[in-house]
Amino acid sequence: MLPNLNKQGIKEFVVETNQMGRLLARLPEHYWNQSNKKLLAETIKKLDNITVDDIDI
C-alpha cells in the first residue's frame, strides 16, 4: 500500500511503459508546478514502491 503521505495524499499518477515494456508511474505535471518545492521534495521521499494492488484503472 502507498504510505500515508499527508491529509490529502497523492492519489494520482501518470502510468507509462518504458522501452523494455515495464510500467513506470510518475507524478502528474501539476505536482511539479507547485510553489512549495521543499514540500514536494519531502513528499517524493516518502513514496514507497507501488505494487499492482495500489493501482486502480
N, CA, C and O atoms as CSV, one atom per row, in Angstrom:
chain,resi,resn,atom,element,x,y,z
A,1,MET,N,N,0.842,-1.191,0.000
A,1,MET,CA,C,0.000,0.000,0.000
A,1,MET,C,C,0.885,1.251,0.000
A,1,MET,O,O,2.017,1.233,0.483
A,2,LEU,N,N,0.350,2.309,-0.542
A,2,LEU,CA,C,1.091,3.567,-0.526
A,2,LEU,C,C,1.125,4.119,0.891
A,2,LEU,O,O,0.155,3.970,1.634
A,3,PRO,N,N,2.214,4.748,1.272
A,3,PRO,CA,C,2.306,5.299,2.622
A,3,PRO,C,C,1.361,6.478,2.798
A,3,PRO,O,O,0.945,7.106,1.825
A,4,ASN,N,N,1.028,6.769,4.048
A,4,ASN,CA,C,0.192,7.921,4.358
A,4,ASN,C,C,1.073,9.157,4.240
A,4,ASN,O,O,1.863,9.444,5.139
A,5,LEU,N,N,0.942,9.883,3.146
A,5,LEU,CA,C,1.844,10.997,2.870
A,5,LEU,C,C,1.442,12.267,3.597
A,5,LEU,O,O,2.288,12.960,4.161
A,6,ASN,N,N,0.185,12.566,3.585
A,6,ASN,CA,C,-0.334,13.747,4.262
A,6,ASN,C,C,-1.846,13.606,4.317
A,6,ASN,O,O,-2.375,12.558,3.945
A,7,LYS,N,N,-2.550,14.622,4.769
A,7,LYS,CA,C,-4.005,14.517,4.883
A,7,LYS,C,C,-4.667,14.267,3.538
A,7,LYS,O,O,-5.653,13.535,3.459
A,8,GLN,N,N,-4.137,14.865,2.485
A,8,GLN,CA,C,-4.735,14.708,1.169
A,8,GLN,C,C,-4.170,13.497,0.444
A,8,GLN,O,O,-4.898,12.817,-0.280
A,9,GLY,N,N,-2.907,13.221,0.624
A,9,GLY,CA,C,-2.259,12.098,-0.040
A,9,GLY,C,C,-2.123,12.317,-1.529
A,9,GLY,O,O,-2.726,13.226,-2.098
A,10,ILE,N,N,-1.338,11.487,-2.139
A,10,ILE,CA,C,-1.207,11.522,-3.589
A,10,ILE,C,C,-1.974,10.328,-4.118
A,10,ILE,O,O,-1.634,9.181,-3.832
A,11,LYS,N,N,-2.998,10.601,-4.883
A,11,LYS,CA,C,-3.854,9.535,-5.376
A,11,LYS,C,C,-3.843,9.469,-6.888
A,11,LYS,O,O,-4.635,8.742,-7.489
A,12,GLU,N,N,-2.960,10.214,-7.498
A,12,GLU,CA,C,-2.983,10.340,-8.945
A,12,GLU,C,C,-1.563,10.202,-9.487
A,12,GLU,O,O,-0.655,10.916,-9.063
A,13,PHE,N,N,-1.386,9.290,-10.411
A,13,PHE,CA,C,-0.102,9.094,-11.066
A,13,PHE,C,C,-0.326,8.959,-12.559
A,13,PHE,O,O,-1.400,8.549,-13.000
A,14,VAL,N,N,0.677,9.301,-13.326
A,14,VAL,CA,C,0.673,9.048,-14.764
A,14,VAL,C,C,1.461,7.758,-14.949
A,14,VAL,O,O,2.618,7.668,-14.538
A,15,VAL,N,N,0.835,6.763,-15.565
A,15,VAL,CA,C,1.485,5.470,-15.761
A,15,VAL,C,C,1.835,5.319,-17.234
A,15,VAL,O,O,0.993,5.503,-18.112
A,16,GLU,N,N,3.095,4.979,-17.486
A,16,GLU,CA,C,3.591,4.818,-18.853
A,16,GLU,C,C,4.406,3.529,-18.923
A,16,GLU,O,O,4.749,2.950,-17.892
A,17,THR,N,N,4.710,3.091,-20.118
A,17,THR,CA,C,5.628,1.966,-20.285
A,17,THR,C,C,6.940,2.494,-20.854
A,17,THR,O,O,6.955,3.423,-21.661
A,18,ASN,N,N,8.040,1.883,-20.417
A,18,ASN,CA,C,9.339,2.282,-20.953
A,18,ASN,C,C,9.683,1.416,-22.160
A,18,ASN,O,O,8.859,0.619,-22.609
A,19,GLN,N,N,10.887,1.568,-22.681
A,19,GLN,CA,C,11.305,0.831,-23.879
A,19,GLN,C,C,11.369,-0.673,-23.643
A,19,GLN,O,O,11.279,-1.452,-24.592
A,20,MET,N,N,11.523,-1.087,-22.396
A,20,MET,CA,C,11.596,-2.509,-22.072
A,20,MET,C,C,10.220,-3.091,-21.769
A,20,MET,O,O,10.101,-4.278,-21.466
A,21,GLY,N,N,9.173,-2.256,-21.850
A,21,GLY,CA,C,7.818,-2.722,-21.598
A,21,GLY,C,C,7.414,-2.720,-20.139
A,21,GLY,O,O,6.362,-3.260,-19.794
A,22,ARG,N,N,8.221,-2.127,-19.273
A,22,ARG,CA,C,7.884,-2.050,-17.852
A,22,ARG,C,C,7.025,-0.822,-17.580
A,22,ARG,O,O,7.182,0.218,-18.221
A,23,LEU,N,N,6.115,-0.958,-16.621
A,23,LEU,CA,C,5.277,0.173,-16.234
A,23,LEU,C,C,6.061,1.125,-15.342
A,23,LEU,O,O,6.784,0.696,-14.442
A,24,LEU,N,N,5.912,2.406,-15.595
A,24,LEU,CA,C,6.507,3.453,-14.776
A,24,LEU,C,C,5.387,4.375,-14.323
A,24,LEU,O,O,4.489,4.698,-15.099
A,25,ALA,N,N,5.441,4.796,-13.073
A,25,ALA,CA,C,4.459,5.748,-12.562
A,25,ALA,C,C,5.193,7.023,-12.176
A,25,ALA,O,O,6.245,6.975,-11.539
A,26,ARG,N,N,4.637,8.153,-12.561
A,26,ARG,CA,C,5.237,9.435,-12.187
A,26,ARG,C,C,4.129,10.365,-11.717
A,26,ARG,O,O,2.949,10.141,-11.987
A,27,LEU,N,N,4.527,11.393,-11.024
A,27,LEU,CA,C,3.551,12.378,-10.562
A,27,LEU,C,C,3.057,13.202,-11.740
A,27,LEU,O,O,3.825,13.485,-12.659
A,28,PRO,N,N,1.780,13.592,-11.729
A,28,PRO,CA,C,1.266,14.455,-12.793
A,28,PRO,C,C,1.969,15.810,-12.792
A,28,PRO,O,O,2.548,16.227,-11.789
A,29,GLU,N,N,1.908,16.477,-13.924
A,29,GLU,CA,C,2.612,17.746,-14.130
A,29,GLU,C,C,2.275,18.795,-13.070
A,29,GLU,O,O,3.157,19.548,-12.657
A,30,HIS,N,N,1.011,18.861,-12.619
A,30,HIS,CA,C,0.647,19.927,-11.675
A,30,HIS,C,C,1.356,19.784,-10.328
A,30,HIS,O,O,1.487,20.776,-9.611
A,31,TYR,N,N,1.815,18.598,-9.961
A,31,TYR,CA,C,2.597,18.463,-8.730
A,31,TYR,C,C,3.956,19.139,-8.873
A,31,TYR,O,O,4.475,19.703,-7.910
A,32,TRP,N,N,4.532,19.083,-10.069
A,32,TRP,CA,C,5.842,19.685,-10.289
A,32,TRP,C,C,5.760,21.203,-10.360
A,32,TRP,O,O,6.776,21.878,-10.193
A,33,ASN,N,N,4.587,21.749,-10.603
A,33,ASN,CA,C,4.419,23.195,-10.707
A,33,ASN,C,C,4.041,23.836,-9.376
A,33,ASN,O,O,3.758,25.033,-9.323
A,34,GLN,N,N,4.033,23.050,-8.306
A,34,GLN,CA,C,3.684,23.609,-7.004
A,34,GLN,C,C,4.706,24.658,-6.590
A,34,GLN,O,O,5.895,24.535,-6.886
A,35,SER,N,N,4.233,25.680,-5.908
A,35,SER,CA,C,5.135,26.749,-5.489
A,35,SER,C,C,6.052,26.309,-4.347
A,35,SER,O,O,7.141,26.860,-4.190
A,36,ASN,N,N,5.633,25.330,-3.551
A,36,ASN,CA,C,6.444,24.879,-2.425
A,36,ASN,C,C,7.264,23.654,-2.833
A,36,ASN,O,O,6.855,22.520,-2.586
A,37,LYS,N,N,8.405,23.882,-3.450
A,37,LYS,CA,C,9.258,22.793,-3.946
A,37,LYS,C,C,9.815,21.946,-2.802
A,37,LYS,O,O,10.052,20.751,-2.980
A,38,LYS,N,N,10.026,22.550,-1.627
A,38,LYS,CA,C,10.541,21.786,-0.488
A,38,LYS,C,C,9.516,20.740,-0.051
A,38,LYS,O,O,9.880,19.595,0.220
A,39,LEU,N,N,8.249,21.117,0.020
A,39,LEU,CA,C,7.194,20.178,0.386
A,39,LEU,C,C,7.096,19.059,-0.642
A,39,LEU,O,O,6.918,17.896,-0.280
A,40,LEU,N,N,7.211,19.400,-1.904
A,40,LEU,CA,C,7.163,18.396,-2.962
A,40,LEU,C,C,8.320,17.409,-2.813
A,40,LEU,O,O,8.121,16.200,-2.935
A,41,ALA,N,N,9.515,17.909,-2.553
A,41,ALA,CA,C,10.680,17.035,-2.391
A,41,ALA,C,C,10.503,16.102,-1.196
A,41,ALA,O,O,10.846,14.923,-1.279
A,42,GLU,N,N,9.973,16.615,-0.091
A,42,GLU,CA,C,9.740,15.787,1.094
A,42,GLU,C,C,8.686,14.725,0.810
A,42,GLU,O,O,8.808,13.591,1.275
A,43,THR,N,N,7.659,15.078,0.055
A,43,THR,CA,C,6.601,14.132,-0.287
A,43,THR,C,C,7.144,13.008,-1.156
A,43,THR,O,O,6.816,11.842,-0.935
A,44,ILE,N,N,7.963,13.339,-2.130
A,44,ILE,CA,C,8.528,12.328,-3.024
A,44,ILE,C,C,9.408,11.355,-2.247
A,44,ILE,O,O,9.416,10.160,-2.543
A,45,LYS,N,N,10.145,11.849,-1.260
A,45,LYS,CA,C,10.999,10.971,-0.462
A,45,LYS,C,C,10.182,9.935,0.302
A,45,LYS,O,O,10.687,8.853,0.602
A,46,LYS,N,N,8.928,10.249,0.620
A,46,LYS,CA,C,8.084,9.341,1.392
A,46,LYS,C,C,7.431,8.262,0.537
A,46,LYS,O,O,6.862,7.310,1.072
A,47,LEU,N,N,7.505,8.397,-0.773
A,47,LEU,CA,C,6.882,7.398,-1.638
A,47,LEU,C,C,7.582,6.055,-1.488
A,47,LEU,O,O,8.804,5.984,-1.365
A,48,ASP,N,N,6.799,5.011,-1.501
A,48,ASP,CA,C,7.317,3.655,-1.428
A,48,ASP,C,C,7.122,3.025,-2.797
A,48,ASP,O,O,6.569,3.662,-3.694
A,49,ASN,N,N,7.553,1.814,-2.971
A,49,ASN,CA,C,7.309,1.120,-4.232
A,49,ASN,C,C,5.817,0.921,-4.434
A,49,ASN,O,O,5.089,0.597,-3.496
A,50,ILE,N,N,5.379,1.114,-5.641
A,50,ILE,CA,C,3.979,0.928,-5.984
A,50,ILE,C,C,3.808,-0.496,-6.478
A,50,ILE,O,O,4.549,-0.951,-7.349
A,51,THR,N,N,2.842,-1.193,-5.928
A,51,THR,CA,C,2.580,-2.566,-6.350
A,51,THR,C,C,1.307,-2.610,-7.185
A,51,THR,O,O,0.585,-1.617,-7.278
A,52,VAL,N,N,1.039,-3.741,-7.780
A,52,VAL,CA,C,-0.164,-3.921,-8.592
A,52,VAL,C,C,-1.416,-3.643,-7.765
A,52,VAL,O,O,-2.394,-3.107,-8.286
A,53,ASP,N,N,-1.397,-4.000,-6.493
A,53,ASP,CA,C,-2.561,-3.792,-5.625
A,53,ASP,C,C,-2.861,-2.315,-5.392
A,53,ASP,O,O,-3.977,-1.975,-4.998
A,54,ASP,N,N,-1.895,-1.433,-5.625
A,54,ASP,CA,C,-2.078,0.000,-5.409
A,54,ASP,C,C,-2.725,0.701,-6.597
A,54,ASP,O,O,-3.087,1.873,-6.496
A,55,ILE,N,N,-2.876,0.010,-7.711
A,55,ILE,CA,C,-3.328,0.652,-8.944
A,55,ILE,C,C,-4.778,0.302,-9.236
A,55,ILE,O,O,-5.145,-0.871,-9.304
A,56,ASP,N,N,-5.591,1.323,-9.405
A,56,ASP,CA,C,-6.971,1.183,-9.870
A,56,ASP,C,C,-7.062,1.839,-11.228
A,56,ASP,O,O,-6.593,2.962,-11.415
A,57,ILE,N,N,-7.659,1.148,-12.172
A,57,ILE,CA,C,-7.795,1.701,-13.522
A,57,ILE,C,C,-9.257,1.968,-13.799
A,57,ILE,O,O,-9.604,2.437,-14.882
